[in-house]
Amino acid sequence: MKSHFEMMAGYNGWANERLYAAAAAMPDDLYRKEHGAFFGSIHRTLNHILVGDRIWMGRFTRTQGAPTRLDAVLFDDFAELRMARRSEDDRIQAYVGSLSDTDLAGRFRYRTITNPTDIHQPLSPALTHFFNHQTHHRGQVHCLLTQLAGDAPSLDLILYQRETGIGLD
């Protein structure tokens, strides 16, 4: 099970690098323009993915300082957002790498944000949600990039597996 989550953590960083490279090539006005996505623009959606990651990582690691609003814009500057994204991806990989099978089979507690409720649940399904959430919103950005630029990079997990050899054994 740990190797699966390590693969997902690696895939997450790989997919984010590809997506951010495509976003960096966009004219700033299109990158920031509201396009009707759930969080509006590419910029706001990329911020939301980072917000979600910081919230979940705070829950997983029992650390404070995570955003308290799902629509927070943590970084207005694209270069700063990209650097923060890379740092968070490194943090995610280190965290997943530190987990034991016992940790993955265990439970943890956290409080929700939208409708504050205390939750006690197994860690593994929460990690699955964590990676699925990222993929969901990267898909929204991918759609916007395709509409606005006419092309977007492939983010398929199988492509990551083929490029790295991870998950092919």
N, C-alpha and C positions, 0 to 999 in steps of 0.2 A: 504494500500500500504506500509506503514512504516513497518508493521510486516513482509512483504515479504522480504524487504531489510535487516531487522534485522536477519531474518533466513539465508539469503545469506551470511551476514557477519560472522555469527556463523559457518555456513558450511565451509566457506573459511578457517577459522582458524583450524577447525577440519580436513579438507582434507589436509591442509599443514602439520599438525602434523603427520598424517599417512604417508604422502609421505616422509617427512624428516626422520622419523624413518626408513623407508625402505632404503633410500639413505645412512643413517649412517652405515648400515650393509654391504654396498658394499665395496669391496677393492678399495682403493683410485685410483689406476691406471685405473680401469674400470669406476669409477665415473667421472674422468676427461678426459677420452679418447674421441676423436671425433668419433661420431657414425653416422654422416650424418643427424642428426635432424636439424631443422631450425637454432638453435643456437649451434649446434654441440654436445656438451657433456651434461650430466646431470647437471654438475656444472654450465655451462654457461646458460643453460635453467632456472635453479632455480634462478640464478642472474637476468636473463631477467624478470622473473615474478616479482621480487622485484623492478626492475627498472620501469616496467610498473605501478606497484602500487604506487610508489613514484611520478611518473609523474602525474598520475591521482589524487592522493591525493593532490598534490600541486595545481592542477587546481581547485579541489573542494573546498579547504580551502583557496585558494588565498595566498599560502605561497611560498616562494622562496627556492632555493637550490635543486630542483629536478634534476636528471641526464638529460643530453642533448643528450645522445647517447643511442639508444635502445639496443645496444650490449655491453654496459658497464659491466665490472665485478667489482661490488662494494666491494665484499669480496672474497679474494682468500682462506681464511681459512674457512673450513666448519662450525666449531663451531661458529665463528663470524657471518657467513651468517645465521645460524639457529637462533641465538639470535636476529639478526636484523629482521628476518622473523617474529618471535614471537612478537616483539615490533611493527612491522608494522600491524600485524593482530589485536593487541590490539588497535592501532590507528584507524584502519578501523572500528572496532566495536564501539568505542567511537564516531567517527564521525557520523556513521549511527544512533546511538542512540540519537545523539543531533539534528537530523533533525525533523522538524515539517511537517505536511501534506502540509502546505503552501510552505515550502522549496522544498519539493518533486514535487510540481506542478509548481515551478518556473523555471527560465532559468538561465544560467550562460555563461560566456565568457571565452575563452581560445585560445591559439595559438598552432597550431600543430607543430611537430618537423620535420618530414621528408620533407614535402613540406610546409614551413611556411605559414599558412593561419589563419586568425582570424575567429573563429567559435562562434556563439551564438546559443545555443540549450537548450532544456528542460533538466533538471537535471535527471529525472527518466530514460529516455532511455540511458543516458550516464552511469548511475550507472549499468544498465543492461549490457551494453557493458563491463564495468569494471569487473564485476563478470564473465561474459562469457569469457573474455580474460584470466583470471586466470585459468578457467576450461580448456580452449583450450590447454594452455601450460602445465598444470598438466597432461593432457592426453598424451602429448608427452613424458614427463618424465615417466609416467606409462608404456608406450610402451617400452621405453628403459629398464626400470627395469625388465619388463617381459622377454624381450629378453636376458638380461644379467644375471639375477638372477633366471629366471624360474618362478618367482612369484612376484606379487605386490599387495598391499592392495586394497580392494574395496574402491572406492571414490564416490560411487553412492549417490546422494542427498537423495534418499529414505532411505538408510541405516542410514544416519545422522538423518533424521526425526524419524525413528523408535527408534534409540538409545536415542534421546533427547526428543521425544514427540512433538517437534516443527514442526508445519505444519500439524499435524494430526487432528486438531479440525475442 
